[in-house]
Amino acid sequence: MMFGNLREKLHNVVQEGLSASLRGLSVNEVNVAQSPSEHPVNYDAGADLLHKYQTEWNQLHLLAEDNAHKAEEVNEMISLLHHQMSEQWKKMDTITSCMDSMPQLVKSIENAMKDMENIKLLINDVEHQLLKLDDVVEEQELQEQMLNERFQLAVYRSKKLKELEKISGELEADHKEKVADLEQKINIKLKERQEIFNQVFQQDMRQYIISGMVPVMKSSSNGGRDEVSLEDIEIEDDTDALDELLNS
C-alpha cells in the first residue's frame, strides 16, 4: 500500500517534469518563430533533450515497475513478518500471563503437596482402621461361630436330654415293673413261708401242749430233732434281694 502510493507519486513527478520541459520547448520555438529575422530556425533544437528525457523516463518507468514488484514482495514479506510478529506477540502475552500467574501456580503446587501429605496421613489412618476392622470382623465371626456351636450344642443337649428322659422313663417303668414283680414274688414267698411257719407253729404248739417242749428240726448230721423252747425261735425275712434291687 505504501509502495503503491510512492510509485504513483514518482510517476506524477516524472510526468510533470516532462510536461514542463515540453512547455518550455514550445515557448522557445514560438519565440524563434516570431523573430525569424533575428535567429535562424533550428528544427533539431531540443531533440536531444527530448530523447534524453524520454530515455530517462523509460528507465524511471522500468525502475518504478521493478520497484513496484519488489515493493509487493517486500509488502508480502512485511505481511508475513507482521503475522509472525503478531503470533510471537500473542505467545509473549501468553508467556507473560503465565509468568504473572507463576506465584499463584507455585502456591497452588505447595497447597497440593500439603494436601497430598494430608491424604497420605489419611490413607495410613484408613489402613490402620481397616486392620482394626478386619480384627473386629474376625472376632465377630468367631463369636457368631461360637454362638452357633453353642446353639448346636444346646440343641444336641436338649435332644439327648429328651432321649435320656425317654430312656429314664422307660427304665423307671421297667424298674417299677420289675420291683412290683419282685415284691409280688417276695410276698408270695413270704406267704408260703408264713404258711409253713404257721403249720410248723401249730404243730409245735400241739406238741408243746402235749409234752411242754417244742421240737426243733435237726440238721442232717444228727438226723433228728433237738428240743428247744418257744422263746428260742426267731422268724427272719429274706430281704437281701429286694435291697440289692433297690440299691441298683
C-alpha positions as CSV (number, residue, x, y, z in Angstrom):
1,M,0.0,0.0,0.0
2,M,2.7,2.4,1.0
3,F,4.9,1.5,-2.0
4,G,2.0,1.8,-4.4
5,N,1.5,5.4,-3.3
6,L,5.2,6.1,-3.7
7,R,5.1,4.7,-7.2
8,E,2.1,6.9,-8.1
9,K,3.8,10.0,-6.7
10,L,7.0,9.2,-8.6
11,H,5.0,8.7,-11.8
12,N,3.2,12.0,-11.3
13,V,6.6,13.8,-10.7
14,V,8.1,12.4,-13.9
15,Q,5.0,13.4,-15.9
16,E,5.1,16.9,-14.5
17,G,8.8,17.2,-15.4
18,L,8.2,16.1,-18.9
19,S,5.2,18.4,-19.3
20,A,7.3,21.3,-18.0
21,S,10.1,20.5,-20.4
22,L,7.8,20.3,-23.4
23,R,6.1,23.6,-22.5
24,G,9.5,25.2,-22.3
25,L,10.5,23.8,-25.6
26,S,7.2,25.1,-27.2
27,V,7.7,28.6,-25.8
28,N,11.2,28.7,-27.2
29,E,10.1,27.5,-30.6
30,V,7.3,30.2,-30.6
31,N,9.8,32.9,-29.8
32,V,12.1,31.7,-32.5
33,A,9.2,31.7,-35.0
34,Q,8.2,35.2,-34.1
35,S,11.7,36.6,-34.8
36,P,12.9,34.7,-37.8
37,S,14.9,37.6,-38.9
38,E,17.0,37.7,-35.7
39,H,18.0,34.0,-35.5
40,P,17.9,31.2,-38.0
41,V,15.4,28.3,-37.3
42,N,16.9,25.1,-36.0
43,Y,14.3,22.4,-36.2
44,D,16.5,19.9,-34.4
45,A,16.7,22.0,-31.3
46,G,15.5,20.2,-28.2
47,A,15.5,16.8,-29.9
48,D,18.5,15.6,-27.8
49,L,16.9,16.9,-24.7
50,L,13.6,15.2,-25.6
51,H,15.4,12.0,-26.3
52,K,17.2,12.2,-23.0
53,Y,14.1,12.8,-21.1
54,Q,12.3,10.0,-22.9
55,T,15.1,7.7,-22.2
56,E,15.3,8.7,-18.5
57,W,11.5,8.4,-18.3
58,N,11.6,4.9,-19.7
59,Q,14.4,4.0,-17.3
60,L,12.4,5.5,-14.5
61,H,9.3,3.7,-15.6
62,L,11.2,0.4,-15.7
63,L,12.7,1.1,-12.3
64,A,9.3,2.1,-11.0
65,E,7.8,-1.2,-12.2
66,D,10.7,-3.1,-10.7
67,N,10.4,-1.2,-7.5
68,A,6.7,-1.9,-7.5
69,H,7.3,-5.7,-7.9
70,K,9.9,-5.5,-5.2
71,A,7.6,-3.4,-3.1
72,E,4.9,-6.1,-3.5
73,E,7.5,-8.7,-2.5
74,V,8.5,-6.6,0.5
75,N,4.9,-6.0,1.3
76,E,4.3,-9.7,1.3
77,M,7.4,-10.2,3.4
78,I,6.3,-7.5,5.8
79,S,2.8,-9.0,6.0
80,L,4.3,-12.4,6.8
81,L,6.7,-10.8,9.3
82,H,3.7,-8.9,10.7
83,H,1.8,-12.1,11.0
84,Q,4.7,-13.9,12.6
85,M,5.3,-10.9,15.0
86,S,1.6,-11.0,15.9
87,E,1.9,-14.7,16.7
88,Q,5.0,-14.1,18.6
89,W,3.3,-11.2,20.4
90,K,0.4,-13.4,21.3
91,K,2.8,-16.1,22.6
92,M,4.6,-13.4,24.6
93,D,1.3,-12.3,26.0
94,T,0.6,-15.9,26.9
95,I,4.1,-16.3,28.5
96,T,3.6,-13.0,30.3
97,S,0.3,-14.2,31.6
98,C,1.8,-17.5,32.7
99,M,4.7,-15.6,34.4
100,D,2.2,-13.4,36.1
101,S,0.3,-16.5,37.3
102,M,3.5,-18.3,38.3
103,P,3.4,-17.3,42.0
104,Q,-0.2,-18.4,42.2
105,L,0.8,-21.6,40.5
106,V,3.7,-22.2,42.9
107,K,1.3,-21.5,45.8
108,S,-1.2,-24.0,44.3
109,I,1.5,-26.6,44.0
110,E,2.6,-26.1,47.6
111,N,-1.0,-26.4,48.7
112,A,-1.3,-29.5,46.5
113,M,1.8,-31.0,48.2
114,K,0.3,-30.2,51.6
115,D,-2.9,-31.9,50.6
116,M,-1.0,-34.9,49.3
117,E,0.7,-35.2,52.7
118,N,-2.6,-34.9,54.5
119,I,-4.1,-37.5,52.1
120,K,-1.1,-39.8,52.8
121,L,-1.8,-39.5,56.6
122,L,-5.4,-40.2,56.0
123,I,-4.6,-43.3,53.9
124,N,-2.3,-44.6,56.7
125,D,-5.1,-43.9,59.2
126,V,-7.6,-45.7,57.0
127,E,-5.3,-48.7,56.6
128,H,-4.9,-48.9,60.3
129,Q,-8.6,-48.6,60.8
130,L,-9.2,-51.3,58.2
131,L,-6.8,-53.6,60.0
132,K,-8.8,-53.0,63.2
133,L,-12.0,-53.6,61.3
134,D,-10.6,-56.9,60.0
135,D,-9.8,-57.9,63.6
136,V,-13.3,-56.9,64.7
137,V,-14.9,-58.8,61.8
138,E,-12.8,-61.9,62.6
139,E,-13.7,-61.6,66.3
140,Q,-17.4,-61.1,65.4
141,E,-17.3,-64.1,63.0
142,L,-15.6,-66.1,65.8
143,Q,-18.3,-65.1,68.3
144,E,-21.0,-65.9,65.8
145,Q,-19.4,-69.3,65.2
146,M,-19.2,-69.9,68.9
147,L,-22.8,-68.9,69.4
148,N,-23.7,-71.2,66.5
149,E,-21.7,-74.0,68.1
150,R,-23.3,-73.3,71.5
151,F,-26.7,-73.3,69.9
152,Q,-26.0,-76.6,68.1
153,L,-24.7,-77.9,71.5
154,A,-27.8,-76.7,73.2
155,V,-30.0,-78.4,70.6
156,Y,-27.9,-81.6,70.8
157,R,-28.1,-81.4,74.6
158,S,-31.8,-80.9,74.6
159,K,-32.2,-83.7,72.1
160,K,-30.1,-86.0,74.3
161,L,-31.9,-84.9,77.4
162,K,-35.2,-85.8,75.8
163,E,-33.8,-89.1,74.8
164,L,-32.4,-89.5,78.3
165,E,-35.7,-88.6,79.8
166,K,-37.4,-91.1,77.5
167,I,-34.9,-93.8,78.4
168,S,-35.1,-92.9,82.0
169,G,-38.9,-93.1,81.9
170,E,-38.7,-96.4,80.2
171,L,-36.1,-97.7,82.7
172,E,-38.1,-96.3,85.6
173,A,-41.2,-98.0,84.3
174,D,-39.3,-101.2,83.7
175,H,-37.7,-100.8,87.2
176,K,-41.1,-100.3,88.8
177,E,-42.5,-103.3,86.9
178,K,-39.5,-105.4,88.0
179,V,-39.8,-104.1,91.6
180,A,-43.5,-104.9,91.5
181,D,-42.9,-108.4,90.1
182,L,-40.1,-108.9,92.7
183,E,-42.3,-107.6,95.5
184,Q,-45.1,-109.9,94.3
185,K,-42.7,-112.8,94.2
186,I,-41.3,-111.9,97.7
187,N,-44.8,-111.6,99.1
188,I,-45.7,-114.9,97.6
189,K,-42.6,-116.5,99.1
190,L,-43.2,-114.8,102.4
191,K,-46.8,-116.0,102.4
192,E,-45.6,-119.5,101.6
193,R,-43.0,-119.4,104.4
194,Q,-45.6,-117.8,106.7
195,E,-47.9,-120.7,106.0
196,I,-45.1,-123.2,106.5
197,F,-44.2,-121.4,109.7
198,N,-47.8,-121.4,110.8
199,Q,-48.1,-125.1,110.1
200,V,-44.9,-125.7,112.0
201,F,-46.0,-123.4,114.7
202,Q,-49.4,-125.2,115.1
203,Q,-47.6,-128.5,115.1
204,D,-45.1,-127.3,117.6
205,M,-47.9,-125.8,119.7
206,R,-49.7,-129.1,119.7
207,Q,-46.5,-130.8,120.7
208,Y,-45.9,-128.2,123.3
209,I,-49.4,-128.7,124.7
210,I,-48.8,-132.4,124.9
211,S,-45.3,-132.5,126.1
212,G,-44.5,-129.0,127.2
213,M,-41.4,-128.9,124.8
214,V,-41.1,-127.6,121.3
215,P,-39.3,-130.0,118.9
216,V,-36.6,-128.5,116.7
217,M,-35.6,-129.7,113.3
218,K,-32.1,-131.3,113.4
219,S,-29.5,-131.0,110.8
220,S,-28.6,-133.9,108.6
221,S,-25.6,-134.6,110.7
222,N,-27.5,-135.8,113.7
223,G,-30.7,-136.9,111.6
224,G,-33.2,-135.9,114.3
225,R,-34.7,-133.0,116.2
226,D,-33.5,-131.1,119.2
227,E,-36.0,-129.8,121.6
228,V,-35.9,-126.0,122.1
229,S,-38.1,-123.7,123.8
230,L,-40.6,-121.3,122.1
231,E,-38.5,-118.3,123.1
232,D,-35.5,-119.5,121.0
233,I,-37.5,-119.5,117.7
234,E,-36.8,-116.4,115.5
235,I,-38.6,-115.7,112.3
236,E,-36.3,-113.9,109.7
237,D,-37.4,-112.3,106.5
238,D,-35.1,-112.6,103.5
239,T,-35.0,-109.1,102.0
240,D,-31.4,-109.1,100.6
241,A,-32.7,-109.5,97.0
242,L,-35.1,-106.6,97.4
243,D,-32.4,-104.3,99.0
244,E,-30.0,-105.2,96.2
245,L,-32.6,-104.3,93.5
246,L,-33.5,-101.0,95.2
247,N,-29.8,-100.1,95.5
248,S,-29.1,-100.7,91.9
